[in-house]
Amino acid sequence: MVYLFRYTRNMSAAELISSRRRELGLSQGQLAELTATSRERINTYERGHVSPRTDTLARVMQAMQVDLAAIPAMTFEERRSIALSTAVAEKLRSDPTKVIAKARENIASMRLVGRHEQPWVDVWESLLDLGPGPVGSLLTSADQFARDLRQSSPFAGVLTEDERRRAVSGLRR
């Protein structure tokens, strides 16, 4: 079973350990036993008096069934891309026939441009065949595959200029 533990961007190691331990109903002593350390050490981590090294934090969290992963921060361009793609996904939900038709029209044009685009065009075409649900999920995903795929998006012309401006209005470099 995969457990997704959500944390905020500014959550400290202390808050991360403490909130997950409480969520599991563990005492500091029980967590100390699971991690082969002392209750006092867990207490110093949770109070923020000592910040655990990355490998120690990973070991403590793994004892609580959480694997830590480093995900590259999004660049401004990637955040802009996901903001625009999220707006496209909203339009896709409201008018899937029109949005998918526009994407297919763009794919036909992209096929005329050049071979270097072909693998991504093939992927988009296959995704469009799956329908609006999977396409919308990919448009709003922050994973690396979705980031790469959005670089060759077939959704040009789906948003008006005003919709594009609104979608990126809150972004900062």
N, C-alpha and C positions, 0 to 999 in steps of 0.2 A: 504494500500500500504506500502511495506517495502522499506525503503530508506537505502542504504548502504553508509555510509560516510567513505571514506578511509583516513587514516592518517598514517604518518610515525612513526616508533618506537620512534624516538627522538623528536617528535612534543610536544611542551609545551602546557599547558592549555591555555596560551595566544594565541598561534597560532591556536589552535583548535577552540576556541570561535570566534576569529576574522575571520578565513577563512570561517567558516560555516555561520556566520552572513552576510558576504559579498556575499557569494554564494546565500543566500536568498534575497539579496537586502534590508536588514534591516539597519536602522540607529542604533547607540548605544542607542538613546532615545527610539526607538521602542522596541528594545530588553529589555531595562530596564522595560518598561511597561509590557511586556510579563512575566517577571520574578519577578515583584513586588519589584524592587530594583531601585537604582538611576543610571542615566547615568554615573555619576562620578565613581561609583563602577564598572560598566562594563568597563569603560575606564581604571581603574587601573588593572583590570584583563587582558585586551588585551595588555596593555603596559608591563605586567609582573612585575609590582611594588608590587602586592599582588597576591599570588596564592590561588585560591579558595579551600576550603575544598572539599573533594571528593563528599559529598552529595550536596554541592552548585554547583559544576561543573555539576553533574548529572542533577540537576534542571534546570540550564541554558541551557544545551544541549537538555534536553527534551522539553523545550519551542521552540526549533528549530527543533523538530521532530527527535531527535537523542537519542537513548537509549545507555547509556554506559554499557559495559559488561567487566568483568575481565576474560581474557583467560589465563590459566596457560602457562607460558613460556615453550618452548620445551627443554628437556634435550638434551645433546649431542647425546645420543643414538636415541632419537626421530628425531633429525635433520638428523642424519645418515640414519635412516630408510626412511625418506621422500625423501632424496637425491637418495637413491638406488631405491626406488619405482618410483620416477620420471623418472629415466633412464629406468626402466621396462616399464613404461607407453609409453615412446617414442618408444621402440621396439614394444610394443603392437600396436601402431598406424601404424608402418611400415610393420609389419607382424603378423596381428591378429590371423590367423589360426595356425601358428607355436607356438606362445606364449600361446594361450589358450590351445592348445594340451598338451604343457609341463605342464601347471598348472593342467590340468585334470589328467595327469599321476602322478604328485606329490600328488594330492588329494587321488588317489587310494592308494598310499603308506602311506599317513598320516592316513588313515582309519585303517591300520593294526597296528599302533603304540599304541594307547591308547584312552580310553574313554574321558579323560579330554579335549582332542582336538576336540571332535566331534561337539560341537555347532558351533565353528568357521569354521570347515571344511564344515558343512552344509551351513553356510552363504556364504562362498566362492563359493561353488558349485552353489548356487542359483544366485549369482552375475555373474558367468561365463555364465550362461544361458541367462542373459540379454544382453550380447555382450560387445564389447570392450569399447564403450562410457561410460557406468556406471562404469565399472571396472577401466578405466583410471581415471575417476573423483575421485573415492575412493582412488586410489593409490596416488594421488597428494593432497588430502585433509588434512588439519591440524586439523580437528575437532577430538574430543575425541574418537568417535566411530571408525573413520578411524585409529587413532593411536593404539587403542586396537586391531583392526582387523589385522593390518599389522604385529603384533607379531606372527601370525600364517599364514604368507603368503605362498601361494602355488607356488611362482615364483622362487624358488631355481633353479639354473642352467640356467636361462634365460640369465643372463649377463655373459660375459666372465670375467676373472680375471682383464684384462686390463680395461674393461668397468666399473667394480666395483671400481677400483682404481681412474679412472677419475671422477666418480660420487661423490666420497667423498673427492677429493683432496683439495677443498677449505674450508673444515670444520675445525673449531678450537674448542678445548675444552673450 
